[in-house]
Amino acid sequence: MDSAIHRMPAGLKATAALCMILVVVLSPITLVYPAACVFVLLLVVIGASKLPPLFFLRRLLFFEPFIIIIAALTLLQPDGWIRFSSIVVKSTLSLITVIALSNTTPFTELLGVLRRIHTPPVIVTMIALMYRYIFVLVDETQRMKRARQSRTFSAKKARAWYSISTIIGQLFVRSTERAERIYAAMSARGWK
């Protein structure tokens, strides 16, 4: 997409996102103004970046159950509701910030920012390889699932769980073998 937010330098966007996350995380929950200001600023950024609201909401709702489950662990403590609401609000605002950053900045530019701030090269390389091969892993999973569905005619739940567990096991073995082959090929070409 093309917007004023997309054209901003990646370093500036990453710094602004980090500052917003720090403001949200470090402010006490009793102060509503910092969280409200960050929320309004995020709405402006999302509107200016022309990100589709439904796409953004789907991404947010995908991760929100994890936040709620983790926050629910605090409900058993004294003042649990206050801690629960604090964790949910702060985590959700931080998640919105990261989603906005990741959807307005190409991943290669984010890696460039990591290199410029002198992140150890091993970590940058690991992140780059993980990003590259996560799509290969997803593609392999879909291919295995499609093959399993074409061979399975039973609609029983127990059979479905057995198929999913088989796919997960096979995916682990295949991805391990593929990683070894890729590492051997990279080492043969002089990669260290």
Phi, psi and omega per residue, in radians:
M1 nan 2.848 -3.127
D2 -2.252 2.073 3.079
S3 -2.675 3.054 3.119
A4 -1.107 -0.614 3.132
I5 -1.201 -0.705 3.133
H6 -1.135 -0.564 -3.086
R7 -1.456 -0.177 3.129
M8 -1.152 2.655 3.104
P9 -1.091 2.490 -3.090
A10 -1.098 -0.647 3.131
G11 -1.097 -0.697 3.121
L12 -1.152 -0.760 3.133
K13 -1.134 -0.733 3.137
A14 -1.144 -0.700 3.109
T15 -1.139 -0.765 3.125
A16 -1.108 -0.717 3.121
A17 -1.115 -0.749 3.119
L18 -1.098 -0.733 3.116
C19 -1.105 -0.731 3.128
M20 -1.118 -0.726 3.127
I21 -1.125 -0.727 3.118
L22 -1.120 -0.700 3.106
V23 -1.076 -0.778 -3.123
V24 -1.163 -0.808 -3.044
V25 -1.246 -0.679 -3.048
L26 -1.492 -0.234 3.132
S27 -1.429 2.444 3.116
P28 -1.165 2.636 -3.083
I29 -1.177 -0.371 3.125
T30 -1.209 -0.420 3.071
L31 -1.551 1.951 -3.097
V32 -1.484 -0.452 -3.015
Y33 -1.071 -0.786 -3.137
P34 -1.070 -0.759 3.140
A35 -1.150 -0.699 3.134
A36 -1.146 -0.716 3.114
C37 -1.110 -0.767 3.118
V38 -1.117 -0.706 3.132
F39 -1.091 -0.784 3.120
V40 -1.116 -0.743 3.114
L41 -1.085 -0.694 3.104
L42 -1.147 -0.675 3.084
L43 -1.094 -0.688 3.100
V44 -1.131 -0.770 3.138
V45 -1.101 -0.777 -3.138
I46 -1.133 -0.706 3.092
G47 -1.144 -0.725 -3.130
A48 -1.243 -0.464 -3.117
S49 -1.449 -0.130 3.103
K50 1.081 0.483 3.047
L51 -1.239 2.382 3.117
P52 -1.111 2.223 -3.093
P53 -1.029 -0.673 -3.131
L54 -1.156 -0.716 3.084
F55 -1.068 -0.793 -3.128
F56 -1.123 -0.755 -3.137
L57 -1.136 -0.675 3.099
R58 -1.086 -0.750 3.104
R59 -1.089 -0.752 -3.136
L60 -1.128 -0.775 -3.113
L61 -1.219 -0.377 3.081
F62 -1.165 -0.696 -3.080
F63 -1.629 -0.315 -3.058
E64 -1.062 -0.657 3.093
P65 -1.020 -0.618 3.109
F66 -1.110 -0.710 3.122
I67 -1.114 -0.790 -3.099
I68 -1.157 -0.687 3.124
I69 -1.121 -0.774 3.124
I70 -1.154 -0.725 3.139
A71 -1.179 -0.530 -3.128
A72 -1.106 -0.382 3.115
L73 -1.130 -0.382 -3.133
T74 -1.463 -0.153 -3.102
L75 -1.172 -0.334 -3.134
L76 -1.469 -0.145 -3.125
Q77 -1.614 2.842 3.021
P78 -1.074 2.504 -3.056
D79 0.991 0.644 -3.078
G80 -1.109 -0.632 -3.126
W81 -1.153 -0.616 3.118
I82 -1.175 -0.786 3.119
R83 -1.164 -0.698 3.114
F84 -1.029 -0.883 -3.128
S85 -1.129 -0.637 3.115
S86 -1.088 -0.829 -3.127
I87 -1.129 -0.751 -3.119
V88 -1.121 -0.813 -3.110
V89 -1.143 -0.862 -3.091
K90 -1.144 -0.731 -3.139
S91 -1.185 -0.693 3.138
T92 -1.146 -0.749 3.100
L93 -1.129 -0.685 3.093
S94 -1.151 -0.689 3.114
L95 -1.138 -0.733 3.093
I96 -1.062 -0.698 3.122
T97 -1.095 -0.801 -3.124
V98 -1.167 -0.693 3.110
I99 -1.110 -0.750 3.114
A100 -1.097 -0.736 3.129
L101 -1.128 -0.812 -3.069
S102 -1.224 -0.423 -3.141
N103 -1.654 -0.061 3.081
T104 -2.003 -0.058 -3.100
T105 -2.253 2.200 3.063
P106 -1.069 2.550 -3.070
F107 -1.074 -0.627 3.139
T108 -1.110 -0.595 3.102
E109 -1.228 -0.628 3.072
L110 -1.135 -0.660 3.058
L111 -1.129 -0.657 3.079
G112 -1.081 -0.673 3.089
V113 -1.109 -0.740 3.114
L114 -1.083 -0.679 3.109
R115 -1.162 -0.712 -3.112
R116 -1.166 -0.501 3.113
I117 -1.601 0.252 3.039
H118 1.099 0.727 2.972
T119 -1.178 2.442 -3.136
P120 -0.908 2.341 -3.073
P121 -1.004 -0.538 3.134
V122 -1.105 -0.714 -3.137
I123 -1.177 -0.748 3.126
V124 -1.097 -0.726 3.120
T125 -1.136 -0.740 3.120
M126 -1.085 -0.735 3.128
I127 -1.133 -0.745 3.140
A128 -1.116 -0.771 3.120
L129 -1.169 -0.676 3.112
M130 -1.100 -0.757 3.130
Y131 -1.109 -0.718 -3.131
R132 -1.163 -0.758 -3.004
Y133 -1.594 -0.116 3.055
I134 -1.155 -0.591 3.118
F135 -1.260 -0.600 3.059
V136 -1.126 -0.730 3.132
L137 -1.135 -0.733 3.104
V138 -1.117 -0.737 3.113
D139 -1.093 -0.741 3.111
E140 -1.114 -0.691 3.118
T141 -1.102 -0.798 3.138
Q142 -1.124 -0.668 3.119
R143 -1.133 -0.758 3.129
M144 -1.166 -0.681 3.134
K145 -1.130 -0.763 3.119
R146 -1.101 -0.719 3.114
A147 -1.134 -0.713 3.126
R148 -1.137 -0.731 -3.135
Q149 -1.163 -0.565 3.128
S150 -1.282 -0.317 -3.134
R151 -1.810 -0.207 -3.068
T152 -1.870 2.235 -3.113
F153 -1.969 -0.006 -3.122
S154 -1.557 2.422 -3.140
A155 -1.861 0.275 -3.115
K156 -1.303 2.528 -3.127
K157 -1.118 -0.713 -3.129
A158 -1.077 -0.697 3.126
R159 -1.160 -0.658 3.130
A160 -1.125 -0.759 3.117
W161 -1.123 -0.671 3.103
Y162 -1.116 -0.716 3.130
S163 -1.129 -0.749 3.141
I164 -1.116 -0.736 3.132
S165 -1.153 -0.622 3.089
T166 -1.145 -0.750 3.126
I167 -1.081 -0.746 3.139
I168 -1.091 -0.777 3.115
G169 -1.090 -0.801 3.124
Q170 -1.138 -0.655 3.115
L171 -1.107 -0.701 3.101
F172 -1.088 -0.803 -3.137
V173 -1.122 -0.808 -3.120
R174 -1.122 -0.715 -3.120
S175 -1.212 -0.600 3.074
T176 -1.135 -0.784 3.119
E177 -1.110 -0.726 3.132
R178 -1.128 -0.707 3.129
A179 -1.084 -0.705 3.104
E180 -1.130 -0.724 3.113
R181 -1.136 -0.731 3.139
I182 -1.140 -0.750 3.129
Y183 -1.110 -0.721 3.103
A184 -1.102 -0.722 3.137
A185 -1.161 -0.702 -3.139
M186 -1.204 -0.689 3.103
S187 -1.143 -0.641 3.105
A188 -1.122 -0.430 -3.140
R189 -1.675 0.166 3.034
G190 1.627 0.216 -3.131
W191 -1.353 2.380 3.090
K192 -2.250 nan nan
